[in-house]
Amino acid sequence: TAIMKVIYDVLKKHGVATDIVQLLPPDRQATESLLKANGKVDIIIPRGSQQLIDFVRKNATVPVIETGAGIVHVY
């Protein structure tokens, strides 16, 4: 949440709409909605546990770049 505040502040400072960046709730249902956001999401790069990467690969209908397991984030 603190990182998102910094990002929002910088976007506002430069006149960029803050709704271009979203912090998802930490649940698979929100992630699954993102994975199927065709026409709204250009690409997803999952970073996290192997389970997260497998979930993204199985459920995504938008393009995905798989980079391997690591810190638990989805970009």
C-alpha positions in Angstrom: 0.0 0.0 0.0 2.8 2.4 0.8 4.5 1.7 -2.5 1.2 2.3 -4.3 0.9 5.7 -2.6 4.3 6.7 -3.9 3.4 5.5 -7.4 0.1 7.5 -7.3 1.9 10.6 -6.0 4.4 10.5 -8.9 1.7 9.8 -11.5 -0.3 12.8 -10.2 2.8 15.0 -10.1 3.4 14.3 -13.8 -0.3 14.6 -14.9 -0.8 10.9 -15.5 -4.1 9.2 -14.6 -3.6 7.1 -11.4 -6.1 4.4 -12.6 -3.4 3.0 -14.9 -2.0 1.2 -11.9 -4.0 -1.1 -9.6 -3.2 -3.0 -6.5 -5.2 -6.2 -6.5 -6.6 -7.8 -3.3 -4.4 -10.8 -2.2 -6.8 -13.5 -3.5 -6.9 -15.8 -6.5 -10.3 -14.5 -7.6 -9.0 -11.0 -8.2 -5.9 -12.4 -10.0 -8.1 -14.6 -12.2 -10.1 -11.5 -13.3 -6.9 -9.8 -14.3 -5.7 -12.9 -16.2 -8.9 -12.8 -18.3 -8.9 -9.0 -18.9 -8.6 -9.3 -22.7 -8.4 -5.9 -24.3 -7.4 -4.2 -21.0 -4.2 -6.0 -20.2 -1.4 -6.3 -22.7 0.8 -8.8 -20.9 1.3 -10.4 -17.5 4.7 -11.4 -16.1 4.1 -13.6 -13.0 6.7 -13.6 -10.3 6.2 -15.8 -7.3 5.8 -19.3 -6.2 5.6 -22.2 -8.6 2.0 -22.5 -7.6 1.3 -18.9 -8.6 3.0 -19.4 -12.0 1.1 -22.6 -12.6 -2.1 -20.8 -11.7 -1.3 -18.0 -14.2 -0.3 -20.3 -16.9 -3.5 -22.4 -16.5 -6.0 -19.5 -16.2 -4.6 -16.6 -18.4 -6.3 -15.7 -21.6 -4.0 -12.7 -22.1 -0.3 -13.1 -23.1 2.0 -14.3 -20.4 5.8 -14.2 -20.1 7.0 -16.8 -17.7 10.3 -15.9 -15.9 10.5 -18.5 -13.2 9.7 -18.7 -9.5 10.8 -16.0 -7.1 9.2 -13.2 -5.1 5.4 -13.5 -5.0 4.1 -10.7 -7.3 2.2 -10.4 -10.6 3.1 -7.5 -12.9 
